[in-house]
Amino acid sequence: MKGIRSILVVSALLAFACSLASAFDPSPLQDFCVAINDTKHGVFVNGKFCKDPKLAVADDFFYSGLNKPGNTSNPDGSKVTTVNVDQIPGLNTLGISLVRIDYAPYGGLNPPHTHPRGTEILVVVEGTLYVGFVTSNPDNRLITKVLYSGDVFVFPIGLIHFQFNIGTTKAVAFAGLGSQNAGVIPIAKSVFGSTPPINPDVLTKAFQLDKNVVTYLQSRFWSD
């Protein structure tokens, strides 16, 4: 347990250092800006309504629960537990967030996706993961690595990336992101599961597929 805690601390420190070096979110102009929905009792700072700093409390900077495994009983065999500004309002303007990712044995997958607003630094604390990302045009080069417990890997901002459990046991990873809300765009769901659906003729030509295949893919249930 101590080993996992120490790796978590290292991961958080690395992500925080990354956000300080080149944060995508705007730099704050005050110590903190605790997000608040009640505009009547907020102060407008840096484009957001913030709680009066004098009213900030410890729970504005606190979250409990990352010790609990996520439910991987789904088609992807993975679960991402997010801790961003929606869970910790004190993260507002600080340019950092955290996730826990659980992977089922024998193929648990965090499917190809992108984070439009943040670089990700991931540390494996249990299991074996095959991870990778694809560079932008014109090369579209696949960069991959097999990670073991204690290994760290970086996914640059905006690039398509994935993690796949190639082990026979469950896997667990934690990741820091250089944004209070990095966002996520799952590739398959965005393309084939959009609302309303993209015209099948567009996807048929873009992917060079038979239209019946496109229609079938659009009919599938796409998990986040």
N, C-alpha and C positions, 0 to 999 in steps of 0.2 A: 504493500500500500504506500509506503514511504517513497518507493521508486517512482510510482505513478505520480505522486504529488510533486516530486522534484522535477519530473519531466514536464508536468503542467506548468510549473513556475517558469522553467526555461522557455517553454513555448510562448507563454504570455509576455515574457520580457523581450523575446525576439520580435514578436509582432508589434509590441509597443515601440521598440527601437526603430522598426521599419516605418511605423506611422510617423514617428518624429522626423525621420530623415526625409520622407517624401509622402506626406499624407495627401490623399485625394480629396478628402473633405476640407472645407475652409478652416484655417487655424482660428481657434477661439480668441476673443479679445478680453476674456476674463478667466478667472480660475475654473469655472464650470458654468453650464447653462442647462439645468435640469428641465427636460421637456415637460410641458404641461398642456393639457387640453382646455382647461378653463382659462380663457383669455381675459376674463374679468379680473383675475388675480395674478396675471402674468406680466412679465416685462419683455418688450419686443427687442431682442438682441440678435444680431447676425442672421436676420431673416426668420427667426423662430420665436415663438412665445415661450418664455422660460419662467420657471418659478423664481420668486424673489430669493436670492442666495441666502438671506437671513432665515428663510423658512425651510431650507434644505435639511434633510435628515439622513441618517445612515442607510435606511432602506431605499433611498433614491439611487444608491450606488451598490446595491446588493442583489444577488440572485442565488437561490439554493436549488440543487437538483441535478447537477451534472455528474454526480456519482451514480445516478440511476441509469441502467441500460435502456436504450431505446427499443421499441418493438419492431423487429425486422420481418414480421410475418406479412409481407406484401410482395407484389410481383418483382420488385427490384431487390428485395432481400437486404434493405438498408434503412436506416433511420437517422435523419439529421436533426439534432436538437440545437436550436439557435438561441444565442444570447446576444441580442443587439439592443438598439435603443428602445425597442418595443418592450423588452423585458427589464432593462435597466435604464430608466430615463436619464440618469446621470451621465450616460455615454454621449448624450447629445453634444455635438461639436468636437468631441474628443478624437474622432477619426479611427476608432478601433472597435472590434467586436470579436466574438468567439463562438465556435460551434463544437459540439461533440458528434461524432459519426460512428454508428454501430453497423457492423456488417455481418450477415449470416454466414455460416460455414459453407464451403463449396459453392462459391460464386456470388456472394453478396456484392451488389454493385451500387455505387453512387454514379449514376449514368452521366454521359457527357453533358456538360453545362458550362455556362460562363457566369462570371460576376462582373457586371458592367462598371462597378464603382470601387473595386478593391482588389489588391493583390492578396493571395492566400498563402500562408505558411503552415504546413501540416506536419504533425509529429505522430508517429505510430506508437501506441503504448501497449498494444497486444496484437498478435497475429502477423500475417504476411500479406502485403498489398502490392498489386501491380498497378502503378499509377503512370499518368502521362498527360501531356498537353500537345496541342497542334499549333504551330506558328502561323502567322498571317500570310497572305499572298505576297509574293508569287510562289514561295517555297512550299508552304503547307507541310512543313516537316514535323513528323511525330517524334517527340522526345519522351522516352519512357525509362522507368527504373523499378526494380523490385525492392520494396522497403520491408524492413524487419523492425521489431520493437526497439525504440530509441532512435530510429532514423528520421530525418527531417527532409522535406521536399517543398519547393516553392512553385506556385502556379501564378505566372504574371497576370496582371489585371487584364480582363477582357478576353483572354484566350480560352478556347474550348479545352476542358480537362475532365478527368475521370479518376475513380479509384475502384479496383476490383479485387475482391478477396480470393486469392488463389490457394489459400490454406484449407486444411480440413477442420479447423476450429474457428470460432468467432474471432473477429478482429475489431479493435477499437482505435480510433484516432481522434485527436483534438486539433483544431486549426484556428489560428488568428487571422483576421481579415483587416485590411487597412482602410476601413470605413465603419462608421457607426451603423450603417445599413448598406452592405455591399450589393444587395440584390442578387437574384439568381434567375437565369434563363435556361430552363431545361430544353435541350435541343429538340428531342423527339416530340415532347409535348407541345412545344411552341409551334413547330412546323405542322404536325399532323393532328394536334388536339386544340388548336386555337378556337376562340369563340368570337364571332362566327367562323366557320371553317374557311380556310383558303380555297379558292377555286381549284378543283382537282386538275384542271387543264394546266394551271401554273405549276403545280407540283409534278405533274406527269412530265412536263418538258424540263423542269429544273433538275429532276433526279433521273431522267431518262428511264422511267418505269412505265409499265403497262397501267392504264388508267384504273383497271380493276384492282390492282395492287394498291394504288393510292387510296382508292375508296375504302378498301379493307383496312388499311392503316388508320384512316380517319375515323373508322368505326370503333376502333379499340379504345379501351379505357387507359388513359395515360396518367400515371401517378406523378406527384411533384418530385 
